[in-house]
């Protein structure tokens, strides 16, 4: 009769006190001749106190040095602190019942089921990290219009809040996840879990709930990882050239390389993340070229997303990279008269109708591609007509 009952409702509050201080020290003035043309040092510290959780002082140091008139080098080091959020603690817990046959390498008998729970965790701890970066920027005078930039970054996390399983159907195929699994849970344990779910159990097993057939319980709720490290390189190059008649050519190339690994629980080995299916690929890149005149703007972009490795099965396979091309044309044909202020834009996304690589899933309901990294949207044509007054 139109009556709705909330399935999840929580409220909470938390106090937070913090202070911040910073100092900037110029070391070499810009008017000094020589290899080091200018240099500056920056230091900062932040103190934060979250009562009942933790208190922490986190420093940050930064040094910038100008090498001649064309090159600037910046290095920074720091620590950071982030308390778990109220939503992470109170996020709705959801439960699913799956046939064991969907889980890769489970080895469970035919007709068995697996109970899986996701959602928040009241026992989460704050996240901490240590970071450092080095950035080099160059504007070579011998190559007018060119700007080059490269940044190396390294981040070491401790107690980062994560969802343990990147692919829930691989819970049994990797021994690192063994501590997330409770084998042969008792009927009382199963009933207590099911009764605590605000939305009830999503039964996808094809049979009524029977605790006797549940041979494993998998806890995929949020938790603090013991250690996580991420490092990578971002590089970009830009070029602009102005022609007569207010015409301009612009080129921009950017690329990034990423490596990451995670130790989920203390005492375990590390698990490679970057480059593995459902995790960020090692490589990404984008090339943009544009031509701009008083009446016309033409832009083209080539987007590259690197491939990954599907390690969910005994025989690993490679997921092919994804390359797409986008085109945009904007025309403002008149600067006076009836059509003054009129703009026509035609856009073509994924011009070549590129499709993501097909992957094999044990669950026929899952999309047959890595939807975390690649898009299944094909060619899209857009037309926009705009009138300015």
C-alpha positions as CSV (number, residue, x, y, z in Angstrom):
1,X,0.0,0.0,0.0
2,X,2.9,2.4,-0.6
3,X,4.4,1.9,2.8
4,X,8.2,1.7,2.8
5,X,10.4,0.3,5.5
6,X,14.1,1.3,5.7
7,X,16.5,-1.6,5.4
8,X,19.5,0.3,6.6
9,X,19.6,3.3,9.0
10,X,22.5,4.5,11.1
11,X,23.6,7.6,12.8
12,X,26.9,8.6,14.4
13,X,29.2,11.4,15.2
14,X,32.9,11.9,15.8
15,X,34.9,14.8,17.0
16,X,38.2,15.8,15.4
17,X,40.8,18.3,16.5
18,X,43.7,19.4,14.4
19,X,46.4,22.0,14.0
20,X,48.6,22.9,11.1
21,X,51.9,24.8,10.7
22,X,54.1,25.5,7.7
23,X,57.3,27.3,6.9
24,X,58.8,28.4,3.6
25,X,62.5,29.2,3.3
26,X,64.0,30.6,0.1
27,X,67.6,29.2,-0.2
28,X,68.8,30.7,-3.5
29,X,67.3,33.8,-5.1
30,X,66.2,33.9,-8.8
31,X,68.8,36.5,-9.6
32,X,71.8,34.2,-8.8
33,X,73.8,33.1,-11.8
34,X,75.1,29.5,-12.1
35,X,73.7,26.0,-12.4
36,X,71.4,26.4,-9.4
37,X,69.3,29.5,-10.3
38,X,66.9,29.2,-7.5
39,X,66.0,26.9,-4.6
40,X,63.4,26.8,-1.8
41,X,62.6,24.6,1.1
42,X,59.1,24.0,2.5
43,X,58.2,22.1,5.7
44,X,54.8,21.5,7.2
45,X,53.3,19.5,10.0
46,X,49.7,18.6,10.9
47,X,48.5,17.3,14.2
48,X,45.2,15.5,14.3
49,X,43.3,14.0,17.3
50,X,40.3,11.8,16.7
51,X,39.1,11.0,20.3
52,X,38.6,7.3,20.8
53,X,40.5,6.5,17.6
54,X,44.0,7.9,17.5
55,X,46.1,11.0,17.4
56,X,49.0,11.6,15.1
57,X,51.5,14.3,13.9
58,X,52.2,14.0,10.2
59,X,55.2,15.9,8.6
60,X,55.8,16.9,5.0
61,X,59.1,18.2,3.5
62,X,59.5,19.7,0.1
63,X,62.6,21.0,-1.8
64,X,62.5,22.8,-5.2
65,X,65.6,23.5,-7.2
66,X,65.9,25.4,-10.5
67,X,68.7,24.0,-12.6
68,X,69.5,26.8,-15.1
69,X,66.6,28.6,-16.8
70,X,65.0,25.5,-18.3
71,X,64.8,22.8,-15.7
72,X,63.0,22.6,-12.3
73,X,63.4,19.6,-9.9
74,X,61.0,19.1,-7.0
75,X,61.3,16.4,-4.3
76,X,58.9,15.8,-1.5
77,X,58.5,13.4,1.4
78,X,55.7,13.1,3.9
79,X,53.4,11.0,6.1
80,X,49.7,10.9,6.2
81,X,46.9,9.8,8.5
82,X,43.2,9.1,7.7
83,X,40.6,7.9,10.2
84,X,38.2,5.3,8.9
85,X,34.9,6.9,7.9
86,X,31.6,6.4,9.6
87,X,30.2,5.0,6.4
88,X,33.0,2.4,6.2
89,X,32.1,1.3,9.7
90,X,28.3,1.3,9.2
91,X,28.0,0.4,5.6
92,X,25.1,-2.0,4.9
93,X,26.1,-5.7,5.2
94,X,24.8,-7.8,2.4
95,X,24.7,-11.6,2.1
96,X,24.7,-13.9,-0.9
97,X,24.2,-17.7,-1.3
98,X,26.0,-19.1,-4.3
99,X,26.3,-22.6,-5.7
100,X,29.9,-23.8,-4.9
101,X,30.4,-24.8,-8.6
102,X,30.8,-21.0,-9.4
103,X,33.9,-20.7,-7.3
104,X,37.1,-21.4,-9.1
105,X,39.1,-24.3,-7.5
106,X,36.8,-24.7,-4.5
107,X,36.9,-28.5,-4.6
108,X,33.6,-28.6,-2.7
109,X,31.1,-31.5,-3.4
110,X,28.4,-31.2,-6.0
111,X,25.3,-29.6,-4.6
112,X,27.2,-27.5,-2.0
113,X,26.6,-23.8,-1.5
114,X,28.8,-20.9,-0.3
115,X,27.6,-18.1,2.0
116,X,29.4,-14.7,1.2
117,X,29.0,-11.5,3.1
118,X,30.2,-8.0,2.1
119,X,29.8,-4.5,3.7
120,X,31.1,-2.4,6.6
121,X,33.2,-3.3,9.6
122,X,33.0,-1.8,13.1
123,X,36.5,-2.9,13.9
124,X,38.4,-0.9,11.3
125,X,41.5,1.1,12.2
126,X,42.9,4.4,10.8
127,X,45.0,4.3,7.6
128,X,48.6,5.5,7.5
129,X,51.0,6.1,4.7
130,X,54.4,7.3,3.8
131,X,54.9,9.0,0.5
132,X,57.6,10.6,-1.6
133,X,57.7,12.0,-5.1
134,X,60.3,13.5,-7.5
135,X,59.2,15.7,-10.3
136,X,61.3,17.1,-13.2
137,X,59.9,19.9,-15.4
138,X,61.6,21.2,-18.5
139,X,60.9,24.1,-20.9
140,X,63.9,23.9,-23.2
141,X,64.5,27.3,-24.9
142,X,66.1,25.6,-27.9
143,X,62.7,24.0,-28.6
144,X,60.1,26.8,-28.2
145,X,56.6,25.7,-27.3
146,X,57.6,22.4,-25.8
147,X,57.0,21.5,-22.1
148,X,58.1,18.2,-20.6
149,X,57.3,16.8,-17.2
150,X,57.9,13.5,-15.4
151,X,57.0,12.4,-11.9
152,X,58.0,9.3,-9.9
153,X,55.8,8.5,-6.9
154,X,56.0,6.0,-4.2
155,X,53.3,5.4,-1.5
156,X,53.5,2.8,1.3
157,X,50.3,2.2,3.1
158,X,49.7,0.5,6.4
159,X,46.2,-0.5,7.5
160,X,44.6,0.8,4.4
161,X,40.8,0.0,4.3
162,X,40.2,-2.4,1.4
163,X,37.7,-4.9,0.0
164,X,39.7,-8.1,0.3
165,X,38.6,-9.9,-2.9
166,X,39.0,-8.2,-6.3
167,X,37.1,-11.2,-7.7
168,X,34.9,-13.0,-5.3
169,X,34.7,-16.2,-7.4
170,X,38.5,-16.5,-6.9
171,X,38.3,-16.8,-3.1
172,X,39.3,-20.4,-3.1
173,X,42.0,-20.4,-5.9
174,X,44.5,-18.3,-4.0
175,X,45.8,-19.4,-0.6
176,X,46.3,-15.8,0.5
177,X,42.5,-15.6,1.0
178,X,42.4,-18.7,3.2
179,X,41.8,-16.8,6.4
180,X,38.7,-15.2,4.9
181,X,37.1,-18.6,4.7
182,X,35.3,-20.6,7.4
183,X,34.9,-24.2,6.4
184,X,31.8,-26.1,7.3
185,X,30.1,-23.4,9.4
186,X,27.6,-24.7,11.9
187,X,23.8,-24.1,11.5
188,X,23.8,-21.7,14.4
189,X,26.6,-19.7,12.8
190,X,24.8,-19.5,9.5
191,X,21.5,-18.6,11.0
192,X,23.1,-15.8,13.1
193,X,24.7,-14.4,9.9
194,X,21.5,-14.5,7.9
195,X,19.4,-13.0,10.7
196,X,21.8,-10.0,10.9
197,X,21.4,-9.0,7.3
198,X,19.2,-5.9,7.0
199,X,18.0,-6.8,3.5
200,X,17.9,-10.5,4.1
201,X,19.8,-13.1,2.1
202,X,20.1,-12.9,-1.7
203,X,19.8,-16.6,-2.5
204,X,21.3,-17.3,-5.9
205,X,21.8,-21.0,-5.4
206,X,18.7,-22.2,-7.2
207,X,17.5,-24.0,-4.1
208,X,15.9,-23.1,-0.7
209,X,18.3,-22.1,2.1
210,X,19.6,-25.2,3.9
211,X,22.5,-24.7,6.4
212,X,23.4,-28.3,5.9
213,X,24.5,-27.7,2.3
214,X,26.6,-24.6,3.1
215,X,30.2,-25.9,3.1
216,X,32.0,-22.5,3.4
217,X,31.5,-19.0,4.7
218,X,33.5,-16.2,2.9
219,X,33.9,-12.8,4.7
220,X,34.5,-10.1,2.1
221,X,33.6,-7.2,4.3
222,X,35.9,-4.2,4.6
223,X,39.1,-4.7,6.5
224,X,42.6,-3.1,7.1
225,X,45.3,-4.6,4.9
226,X,48.6,-5.2,6.6
227,X,50.6,-3.4,3.9
228,X,50.1,-2.0,0.5
229,X,52.7,-0.3,-1.7
230,X,52.1,1.7,-4.9
231,X,54.7,3.2,-7.2
232,X,54.7,4.6,-10.6
233,X,55.8,7.1,-13.2
234,X,53.7,9.8,-14.8
235,X,55.2,11.5,-17.9
236,X,53.8,14.2,-20.3
237,X,54.9,16.3,-23.2
238,X,53.0,19.3,-24.6
239,X,53.6,21.4,-27.7
240,X,51.9,24.5,-28.9
241,X,52.6,26.6,-32.0
242,X,50.7,29.7,-33.0
243,X,50.3,30.5,-36.7
244,X,49.1,33.7,-38.4
245,X,45.4,34.5,-38.3
246,X,44.9,33.3,-34.7
247,X,45.4,29.7,-35.7
248,X,47.0,27.3,-33.2
249,X,48.2,23.7,-33.2
250,X,48.4,21.8,-29.9
251,X,49.8,18.4,-29.2
252,X,49.7,16.6,-25.8
253,X,51.0,13.2,-24.9
254,X,50.6,11.6,-21.4
255,X,51.5,8.2,-20.2
256,X,51.7,6.4,-16.9
257,X,53.2,3.2,-15.5
258,X,52.0,1.7,-12.2
259,X,53.2,-1.1,-10.0
260,X,51.4,-2.2,-6.8
261,X,51.3,-5.1,-4.3
262,X,49.4,-5.8,-1.2
263,X,49.8,-7.9,1.9
264,X,46.3,-8.6,3.1
265,X,47.0,-10.2,6.5
266,X,50.2,-10.1,8.7
267,X,52.6,-13.0,8.1
268,X,51.3,-13.7,4.6
269,X,53.0,-13.2,1.3
270,X,52.3,-10.2,-1.0
271,X,49.8,-10.2,-3.8
272,X,50.6,-8.4,-7.0
273,X,47.7,-6.0,-8.0
274,X,48.6,-3.7,-10.9
275,X,48.5,-5.6,-14.2
276,X,46.2,-8.3,-12.8
277,X,42.6,-8.6,-14.0
278,X,40.1,-6.3,-12.2
279,X,43.0,-4.2,-10.9
280,X,44.6,-1.2,-12.7
281,X,46.8,-2.2,-15.7
282,X,50.5,-1.3,-15.7
283,X,50.2,1.1,-18.7
284,X,47.9,3.9,-19.7
285,X,48.4,6.6,-22.3
286,X,46.6,9.4,-24.2
287,X,47.5,11.4,-27.2
288,X,45.6,14.6,-28.1
289,X,45.9,16.8,-31.1
290,X,43.9,19.9,-31.8
291,X,43.7,22.7,-34.3
292,X,42.0,25.9,-33.3
293,X,41.0,28.8,-35.5
294,X,38.6,31.7,-34.8
295,X,35.7,29.7,-36.2
296,X,36.7,26.0,-36.0
297,X,38.1,23.7,-33.3
298,X,39.1,20.2,-34.3
299,X,40.3,17.7,-31.6
300,X,41.3,14.1,-31.9
301,X,42.3,11.8,-29.0
302,X,43.8,8.3,-29.0
303,X,43.3,6.5,-25.6
304,X,45.3,3.4,-24.6
305,X,44.6,1.1,-21.6
306,X,47.1,-1.6,-21.2
307,X,46.3,-5.3,-20.9
308,X,46.2,-7.4,-17.7
309,X,46.7,-11.0,-16.7
310,X,43.8,-13.3,-15.8
311,X,45.3,-15.4,-13.0
312,X,42.0,-16.8,-11.7
313,X,42.4,-20.2,-13.3
314,X,45.3,-22.7,-13.3
315,X,46.3,-21.7,-16.8
316,X,46.8,-17.9,-16.9
317,X,45.7,-15.9,-19.9
318,X,46.4,-12.4,-21.2
319,X,43.6,-9.8,-21.5
320,X,44.3,-7.7,-24.5
321,X,44.8,-3.9,-24.2
322,X,42.1,-1.5,-25.3
323,X,42.7,1.4,-27.7
324,X,40.0,3.9,-28.7
325,X,39.8,7.0,-30.9
326,X,37.6,10.1,-30.2
327,X,37.0,13.0,-32.5
328,X,35.3,16.4,-31.8
329,X,34.6,19.2,-34.2
330,X,33.2,22.5,-33.1
331,X,32.2,25.2,-35.6
332,X,31.1,28.8,-34.9
333,X,30.4,29.9,-38.5
334,X,29.5,33.5,-37.9
335,X,30.7,36.4,-35.8
336,X,27.9,38.7,-36.8
337,X,24.4,38.5,-38.3
338,X,21.6,36.0,-37.7
339,X,23.9,33.1,-36.8
340,X,26.1,35.1,-34.4
341,X,26.6,33.1,-31.2
342,X,25.6,29.8,-32.8
343,X,27.9,26.8,-32.2
344,X,27.6,23.4,-33.7
345,X,29.5,20.5,-32.1
346,X,29.8,17.0,-33.5
347,X,31.5,14.3,-31.4
348,X,32.4,10.8,-32.2
349,X,33.5,8.6,-29.2
350,X,35.2,5.3,-29.9
351,X,35.1,5.9,-33.6
352,X,36.5,2.5,-34.5
353,X,33.9,0.8,-32.3
354,X,36.6,-1.0,-30.2
355,X,35.3,-3.8,-27.9
356,X,36.9,-5.1,-24.7
357,X,38.6,-8.4,-24.8
358,X,36.4,-11.4,-23.9
359,X,37.1,-13.2,-20.6
360,X,35.8,-16.5,-19.2
361,X,33.6,-16.3,-16.1
362,X,32.3,-19.3,-14.1
363,X,29.2,-17.3,-13.3
364,X,27.1,-16.7,-16.5
365,X,25.5,-13.7,-14.9
366,X,28.8,-11.8,-14.8
367,X,29.8,-9.6,-17.8
368,X,32.2,-11.4,-20.2
369,X,34.8,-8.6,-19.9
370,X,36.9,-6.8,-17.3
371,X,34.3,-4.1,-16.5
372,X,36.6,-2.5,-13.9
373,X,39.1,-1.3,-16.6
374,X,37.4,-1.4,-20.0
375,X,34.2,0.0,-21.3
376,X,31.6,-1.9,-23.4
377,X,30.1,1.2,-24.8
378,X,30.7,1.2,-28.6
379,X,30.7,4.0,-31.1
380,X,28.7,7.1,-29.9
381,X,27.8,10.0,-32.2
382,X,26.7,13.3,-30.6
383,X,25.4,16.5,-32.1
384,X,25.1,19.7,-30.0
385,X,23.6,23.0,-31.1
386,X,24.2,26.0,-28.9
387,X,23.0,29.6,-29.2
388,X,24.5,32.3,-27.1
389,X,22.8,35.7,-26.4
